[in-house]
Amino acid sequence: MVYDVVLRQAALVKRQLRSTDELDVKKDIPILGTLGLLSEAYDRCSEVCAEYAKTFYLGTMLMTPERRKAIWAIYVWCRRTDELVDGPNASHITPAALDRWEDRLEDVFSGRPFDMLDAA
């Protein structure tokens, strides 16, 4: 079941990448209403990455600031997904919850974030 969810997410990403000529890193746009909130979201992504992936985080310091923020945001999405299926509450995650998570990813790609970390 988890394998199927991962395959569906990968297919969604592949479709998204095919639909654009090039992959642009998002600029700080006021998705949440103010640039301050988006900046706070990126800061939180940075903190999560630094806490849980120290070496990976250090590697991102060699990137441009825009790319660094994008990588942190992707890492946080992947980390949250991993917690769903491998975390302490994984045994309580239902197929419906995984379907909602997939819908949430589609919403992110459509510019409709659920929370500040999704907005990053």
Summary of the structure (lengths in Angstrom):
residues: 120
radius of gyration: 14.8
end to end distance: 27.9
largest distance: 40.4
contacts: 299
relative contact order: 0.16
helix: 72%
strand: 0%
